Amino acid sequence: MTDFAKTRALFHLPDGVVYMDGNSLGPLPIAAKERVAKMLADEWGGQLIKGWNSAGWYVQPRKIGDRVGKLIGAPQGTVVMGDTLSIKVFQALASALELNPTRKVVLSDSGNFPSDLYMAQGLIGSLGQGYVLKVVEPEDVEAAIDDSIAVLMLTEVDYRTGRLHDMKALTEKAHATGVLTIWDLAHSAGALPVDLTAAQADFAVGCTYKYLNGGPGAPAFIYVAPRHAEAVRPALSGWMGHAAPFAFDLDYAPAPGIERMRCGTPPVIALTALDAALDAWDGVSMQDVRKKSIELIDLFIAEVEARCPDLVLASPRDGAKRGSQVSFRHPQGYAIMQALIARGVIGDFRAPDAIRFGVTPLYLGREEAVRAAEILEDIMTARLWDRPEYLRKAAVT
């Protein structure tokens, strides 16, 4: 049984704050602050450029990729870290399209994170050759899978509502019609049990600054199924993905397996912080996390609906059909969230009208869920959101 009191003690949480935005940016792990300080002083400071070898900087992307892989059901040697999630989406999609060359349609849904769609649009625009992006409603994805589709590209958990796709069932149908799959795990990794191997996913990507608590701008990851690892051709054929980067050949030759999906120089400081953050998962059962998450969100929904009748649930009511987040709709959602943040309950807003709350059992419990609902009730009952300072939109919502 996972001891969530123990995991809570691993994070720096400001006094008086109920933090319900870990689905956007996880809080600071205490160990990360200490580990990065030591790395700066002892490795960069003391070893200088020797650190690429003596401190193991060069192999960080693969070693930390294996640690992330344990949380998403990926075998050792199938996940590598680096760059941003958008870059990894681009890499995965370019490789998948090349593996399925007779088809021209990329299928996604309107619940996908817009950046994924932007990357698909950009790649398709550059390729030409008749490629198209087909976007359907989330509930229509299964019916839209047919033998015209080259790649199914989905985010497992809808960023706005928390709606959860059935990865295994959709991948099975995709494969039955010759379609390759790409799964974005940005709102899944560290939030719920994921088993890429059991689902037989072809590719997966994700970020590490949300539920994995790697810090702002923490590096992304990419997974390639072992059956594709030696066949994929990296569209972004970077120096670090070369078979022999320090031979300085003028022609690109891909590294073996997942290493070919490396691109730019690894962000050593950020990877060090992430490595420390992943220590929080040692001894944690994802099944325990999932059970507690559903319990806490069910409690929060019940409390909010009893106290705030003007808010409309935007997420699936059935916990088995959503991720580790919940959203409510209101025409003044932005102002309501700003008023909440001013009172120490931090969630976020997603256009056009959703206030969104991430629930992470590693550092949240029943007391915080009830307290957040009580403060939300105060704001709604007294219309405290209706103030000029809460109505002015900031650059980041």
C-alpha positions as CSV (number, residue, x, y, z in Angstrom):
1,M,0.0,0.0,0.0
2,T,1.4,3.4,-1.0
3,D,2.1,5.8,1.9
4,F,0.8,9.1,0.5
5,A,1.7,10.9,3.7
6,K,5.3,9.9,2.9
7,T,5.2,11.1,-0.7
8,R,3.6,14.4,0.3
9,A,6.7,15.2,2.5
10,L,8.8,14.9,-0.6
11,F,7.4,18.2,-2.1
12,H,7.8,21.8,-1.4
13,L,4.2,23.1,-1.0
14,P,3.7,26.7,0.1
15,D,1.8,27.2,3.3
16,G,-1.9,28.0,2.9
17,V,-2.0,26.8,-0.7
18,V,-4.2,24.0,-2.1
19,Y,-2.3,23.1,-5.3
20,M,-4.6,21.6,-7.9
21,D,-2.6,22.4,-11.0
22,G,-0.1,19.6,-11.1
23,N,-1.7,18.5,-14.4
24,S,-0.1,21.7,-15.8
25,L,3.0,22.0,-13.7
26,G,4.0,19.8,-10.8
27,P,5.3,21.3,-7.6
28,L,9.0,21.4,-6.7
29,P,10.4,18.1,-5.3
30,I,12.6,18.9,-2.4
31,A,15.2,16.4,-3.7
32,A,15.4,18.2,-7.1
33,K,16.5,21.5,-5.5
34,E,19.3,19.7,-3.6
35,R,20.3,17.5,-6.5
36,V,20.6,20.4,-9.0
37,A,22.6,22.5,-6.5
38,K,25.0,19.6,-6.1
39,M,25.2,19.0,-9.8
40,L,26.0,22.7,-10.5
41,A,28.7,22.8,-7.8
42,D,30.3,19.4,-8.1
43,E,29.8,18.4,-11.7
44,W,29.6,21.6,-13.9
45,G,31.7,23.6,-11.4
46,G,34.2,20.9,-10.4
47,Q,34.4,18.7,-13.5
48,L,33.7,21.2,-16.3
49,I,33.4,19.6,-19.7
50,K,34.7,16.3,-18.3
51,G,31.2,15.9,-16.8
52,W,29.9,14.5,-20.2
53,N,31.9,11.3,-19.4
54,S,32.7,11.4,-15.7
55,A,29.3,12.5,-14.5
56,G,27.3,10.6,-17.1
57,W,25.7,13.5,-18.7
58,Y,25.9,12.0,-22.2
59,V,23.9,8.9,-21.2
60,Q,21.2,10.8,-19.2
61,P,18.6,10.7,-22.0
62,R,18.6,6.9,-22.1
63,K,19.0,6.2,-18.4
64,I,16.2,8.6,-17.4
65,G,14.2,7.3,-20.3
66,D,14.3,3.9,-18.8
67,R,13.0,5.3,-15.5
68,V,10.1,7.0,-17.2
69,G,9.5,3.8,-19.2
70,K,8.8,1.9,-15.9
71,L,5.8,4.2,-15.4
72,I,4.3,3.7,-18.8
73,G,4.8,0.0,-19.4
74,A,7.7,0.4,-21.8
75,P,10.6,-2.1,-21.9
76,Q,14.1,-1.0,-21.1
77,G,15.8,0.7,-24.0
78,T,12.6,1.9,-25.7
79,V,12.2,5.5,-24.3
80,V,14.6,8.4,-24.7
81,M,14.5,11.9,-23.3
82,G,15.2,15.3,-24.9
83,D,13.8,18.3,-26.6
84,T,10.2,19.4,-26.2
85,L,6.9,17.5,-26.6
86,S,6.1,19.2,-29.9
87,I,9.5,18.1,-31.3
88,K,8.7,14.5,-30.2
89,V,5.3,14.6,-31.8
90,F,6.9,15.7,-35.0
91,Q,9.4,12.9,-34.8
92,A,6.9,10.3,-34.1
93,L,4.4,11.4,-36.8
94,A,7.1,11.7,-39.5
95,S,8.4,8.3,-38.7
96,A,5.0,6.7,-38.6
97,L,3.9,8.2,-41.9
98,E,7.1,6.9,-43.5
99,L,6.3,3.4,-42.1
100,N,2.9,3.5,-43.8
101,P,3.7,5.1,-47.1
102,T,0.6,4.1,-49.2
103,R,-1.8,6.0,-47.0
104,K,-2.2,9.8,-46.7
105,V,-4.6,10.5,-43.7
106,V,-3.7,11.3,-40.2
107,L,-6.7,10.8,-37.9
108,S,-7.0,12.8,-34.6
109,D,-9.7,14.3,-32.5
110,S,-10.9,17.7,-31.3
111,G,-9.9,16.8,-27.7
112,N,-6.2,16.5,-28.8
113,F,-3.9,19.2,-27.4
114,P,-3.8,21.9,-30.1
115,S,0.0,21.8,-30.3
116,D,-0.1,18.2,-31.5
117,L,-2.5,19.3,-34.2
118,Y,-0.3,22.2,-35.1
119,M,2.7,20.0,-35.5
120,A,0.7,17.7,-37.7
121,Q,-0.5,20.6,-39.8
122,G,3.1,21.9,-40.2
123,L,4.5,18.5,-41.2
124,I,1.7,17.8,-43.6
125,G,2.2,21.2,-45.2
126,S,5.9,20.6,-45.6
127,L,5.4,17.1,-47.1
128,G,2.7,18.0,-49.5
129,Q,2.0,14.8,-51.5
130,G,-1.7,14.8,-50.7
131,Y,-1.4,14.2,-46.9
132,V,-4.4,15.4,-44.9
133,L,-5.3,15.7,-41.2
134,K,-8.7,14.5,-40.3
135,V,-10.1,15.7,-37.0
136,V,-13.3,14.2,-35.5
137,E,-15.1,14.4,-32.2
138,P,-13.6,12.2,-29.5
139,E,-16.6,9.9,-29.4
140,D,-16.3,9.4,-33.2
141,V,-12.7,8.3,-33.3
142,E,-13.4,4.5,-33.3
143,A,-15.9,4.7,-36.2
144,A,-13.5,6.9,-38.2
145,I,-10.7,4.3,-38.2
146,D,-10.6,2.6,-41.6
147,D,-8.2,1.4,-44.2
148,S,-7.7,5.0,-45.5
149,I,-5.9,6.1,-42.3
150,A,-2.1,6.0,-42.1
151,V,-1.7,7.1,-38.5
152,L,-4.0,7.5,-35.5
153,M,-2.6,10.3,-33.3
154,L,-4.4,10.9,-30.0
155,T,-3.8,12.3,-26.5
156,E,-5.0,9.6,-24.1
157,V,-6.5,12.1,-21.6
158,D,-8.3,15.1,-23.0
159,Y,-6.5,18.1,-21.7
160,R,-9.7,20.2,-21.2
161,T,-12.2,17.7,-19.8
162,G,-10.1,14.7,-18.7
163,R,-12.0,12.3,-20.9
164,L,-10.0,9.1,-21.2
165,H,-9.6,7.2,-24.5
166,D,-9.4,3.4,-24.4
167,M,-5.8,3.0,-25.6
168,K,-5.9,-0.8,-25.9
169,A,-9.2,-1.0,-27.8
170,L,-8.5,1.8,-30.2
171,T,-5.0,0.5,-30.9
172,E,-6.4,-3.0,-31.5
173,K,-8.9,-1.6,-34.0
174,A,-6.2,0.6,-35.7
175,H,-3.9,-2.4,-36.2
176,A,-6.7,-4.5,-37.6
177,T,-7.1,-2.0,-40.4
178,G,-3.3,-1.4,-40.9
179,V,-3.2,1.9,-39.0
180,L,-0.2,2.9,-36.8
181,T,-0.8,4.6,-33.5
182,I,0.8,7.6,-31.7
183,W,-0.3,8.2,-28.1
184,D,0.4,11.5,-26.3
185,L,0.8,10.7,-22.6
186,A,1.2,14.3,-21.3
187,H,-1.8,13.9,-19.0
188,S,-1.3,10.2,-18.4
189,A,2.3,9.5,-17.3
190,G,2.3,9.7,-13.5
191,A,-1.5,10.1,-13.4
192,L,-2.8,6.7,-14.2
193,P,-1.5,3.2,-15.0
194,V,-0.2,3.0,-18.6
195,D,1.0,-0.2,-20.3
196,L,2.3,0.6,-23.8
197,T,3.4,-3.0,-24.2
198,A,0.1,-4.5,-23.4
199,A,-1.7,-2.0,-25.6
200,Q,0.8,-2.7,-28.4
201,A,1.2,1.0,-29.1
202,D,3.5,1.9,-32.0
203,F,4.7,5.3,-30.7
204,A,4.2,7.4,-27.6
205,V,5.3,10.8,-26.5
206,G,4.9,12.9,-23.4
207,C,6.1,15.7,-21.2
208,T,7.6,15.5,-17.7
209,Y,6.7,18.8,-16.1
210,K,3.1,17.8,-15.2
211,Y,2.5,14.7,-13.1
212,L,6.2,13.7,-13.2
213,N,7.2,17.0,-11.5
214,G,10.3,17.6,-13.6
215,G,10.0,21.4,-13.5
216,P,9.1,24.2,-16.0
217,G,10.2,23.2,-19.5
218,A,11.4,19.7,-18.4
219,P,12.4,17.6,-21.4
220,A,9.9,15.4,-23.2
221,F,10.2,11.7,-24.0
222,I,9.5,9.5,-27.0
223,Y,8.8,5.7,-27.1
224,V,9.2,3.5,-30.1
225,A,7.9,-0.1,-30.0
226,P,10.8,-2.6,-30.3
227,R,9.3,-4.0,-33.5
228,H,9.9,-0.5,-35.2
229,A,13.1,0.5,-33.5
230,E,15.5,-0.4,-36.3
231,A,13.1,0.6,-39.1
232,V,12.2,4.2,-38.2
233,R,14.1,6.9,-40.0
234,P,14.4,10.1,-37.9
235,A,13.1,13.1,-39.8
236,L,15.1,15.3,-37.4
237,S,18.4,13.6,-37.9
238,G,20.4,15.4,-35.2
239,W,24.0,15.0,-34.2
240,M,23.1,13.1,-30.9
241,G,21.0,10.6,-32.9
242,H,24.0,9.6,-35.1
243,A,25.5,6.2,-34.8
244,A,28.9,7.7,-34.2
245,P,28.5,11.4,-33.4
246,F,32.2,11.9,-32.4
247,A,33.4,10.4,-35.7
248,F,32.1,13.6,-37.2
249,D,31.0,12.0,-40.5
250,L,29.5,14.4,-43.0
251,D,26.6,11.9,-43.7
252,Y,24.0,10.9,-41.2
253,A,23.7,7.3,-40.1
254,P,21.1,6.5,-37.4
255,A,22.1,5.1,-34.1
256,P,20.8,1.7,-33.1
257,G,17.3,1.6,-31.7
258,I,15.7,4.4,-29.6
259,E,19.0,6.3,-29.6
260,R,18.3,7.5,-33.1
261,M,15.4,9.5,-31.7
262,R,17.8,11.7,-29.9
263,C,18.2,15.1,-31.6
264,G,19.8,18.0,-29.8
265,T,22.3,18.3,-27.0
266,P,20.6,17.0,-23.8
267,P,19.5,19.6,-21.2
268,V,21.7,18.3,-18.4
269,I,20.5,20.6,-15.6
270,A,16.8,19.9,-16.5
271,L,17.4,16.2,-16.7
272,T,19.1,16.2,-13.3
273,A,16.1,17.8,-11.8
274,L,13.8,15.3,-13.5
275,D,16.0,12.4,-12.3
276,A,15.6,13.6,-8.7
277,A,11.8,14.1,-9.2
278,L,11.4,10.5,-10.4
279,D,12.7,9.3,-7.0
280,A,9.3,10.2,-5.6
281,W,7.9,7.2,-7.6
282,D,10.1,4.7,-6.0
283,G,7.8,2.2,-4.1
284,V,4.7,3.9,-5.4
285,S,2.0,1.7,-6.9
286,M,0.2,3.3,-9.9
287,Q,-2.8,1.2,-9.1
288,D,-2.9,2.9,-5.6
289,V,-2.5,6.3,-7.3
290,R,-5.3,5.6,-9.6
291,K,-7.7,4.4,-6.9
292,K,-6.9,7.4,-4.7
293,S,-7.3,9.8,-7.6
294,I,-10.7,8.6,-8.5
295,E,-11.8,8.7,-4.8
296,L,-10.6,12.3,-4.4
297,I,-12.1,13.6,-7.6
298,D,-15.4,11.9,-6.8
299,L,-15.4,13.6,-3.4
300,F,-14.5,17.0,-5.0
301,I,-17.3,16.7,-7.6
302,A,-19.8,15.9,-4.9
303,E,-18.7,18.8,-2.8
304,V,-18.7,21.3,-5.7
305,E,-22.1,20.2,-7.0
306,A,-23.7,20.5,-3.6
307,R,-22.2,23.9,-3.0
308,C,-22.0,25.5,-6.4
309,P,-25.1,24.8,-8.5
310,D,-24.1,27.3,-11.2
311,L,-21.1,25.2,-12.1
312,V,-21.6,22.5,-14.7
313,L,-19.5,19.3,-14.7
314,A,-17.5,19.1,-17.9
315,S,-15.7,15.9,-17.2
316,P,-17.0,12.3,-17.2
317,R,-18.7,11.5,-14.0
318,D,-17.5,7.9,-14.1
319,G,-14.0,7.9,-12.7
320,A,-12.9,5.0,-14.9
321,K,-13.6,7.2,-18.0
322,R,-11.5,10.2,-17.0
323,G,-7.9,11.0,-16.1
324,S,-6.7,12.6,-12.9
325,Q,-8.3,15.9,-13.5
326,V,-11.8,17.4,-13.4
327,S,-13.3,20.5,-15.0
328,F,-16.4,22.6,-14.5
329,R,-18.0,25.1,-16.9
330,H,-19.2,28.6,-16.3
331,P,-19.4,31.7,-18.6
332,Q,-17.1,33.5,-16.2
333,G,-14.7,30.7,-15.7
334,Y,-11.6,32.8,-16.1
335,A,-12.5,35.3,-13.4
336,I,-13.7,32.5,-11.1
337,M,-10.3,30.8,-11.3
338,Q,-8.4,34.1,-10.7
339,A,-10.5,34.6,-7.6
340,L,-9.7,31.1,-6.5
341,I,-6.0,31.6,-7.0
342,A,-6.2,34.8,-5.0
343,R,-7.6,32.7,-2.1
344,G,-4.9,30.1,-2.3
345,V,-6.6,27.4,-4.4
346,I,-4.5,27.0,-7.6
347,G,-6.1,25.4,-10.6
348,D,-6.3,26.8,-14.2
349,F,-8.6,27.9,-16.9
350,R,-9.1,26.5,-20.4
351,A,-11.0,28.4,-23.0
352,P,-13.7,28.9,-23.6
353,D,-15.3,28.4,-20.2
354,A,-13.6,25.6,-18.2
355,I,-12.1,25.8,-14.7
356,R,-9.8,22.8,-14.4
357,F,-8.4,21.0,-11.4
358,G,-5.6,18.4,-11.3
359,V,-5.8,15.9,-8.4
360,T,-2.5,14.3,-7.5
361,P,-2.6,11.9,-4.6
362,L,1.2,12.1,-4.1
363,Y,0.6,15.5,-2.3
364,L,-3.2,16.0,-2.2
365,G,-5.7,14.5,0.2
366,R,-9.4,14.7,1.3
367,E,-8.9,17.8,3.4
368,E,-7.6,19.8,0.5
369,A,-10.4,18.6,-1.8
370,V,-13.1,19.7,0.7
371,R,-11.2,23.0,1.5
372,A,-11.0,23.9,-2.2
373,A,-14.8,23.3,-2.6
374,E,-15.5,25.5,0.4
375,I,-13.5,28.4,-1.0
376,L,-15.1,27.9,-4.4
377,E,-18.5,28.1,-2.7
378,D,-17.6,31.4,-1.0
379,I,-16.5,32.9,-4.4
380,M,-19.7,31.7,-6.2
381,T,-22.2,32.6,-3.5
382,A,-20.8,36.2,-2.9
383,R,-19.8,36.7,-6.6
384,L,-16.3,37.5,-5.5
385,W,-15.1,36.8,-9.0
386,D,-16.8,39.9,-10.3
387,R,-14.0,42.3,-9.8
388,P,-11.9,44.1,-12.4
389,E,-8.6,42.5,-11.3
390,Y,-10.1,39.0,-11.9
391,L,-11.6,39.9,-15.3
392,R,-8.3,41.0,-16.9
393,K,-6.7,38.1,-18.7
394,A,-3.0,37.4,-18.3
395,A,-0.8,35.9,-21.0
396,V,-0.9,32.5,-19.4
397,T,-4.3,31.1,-18.3
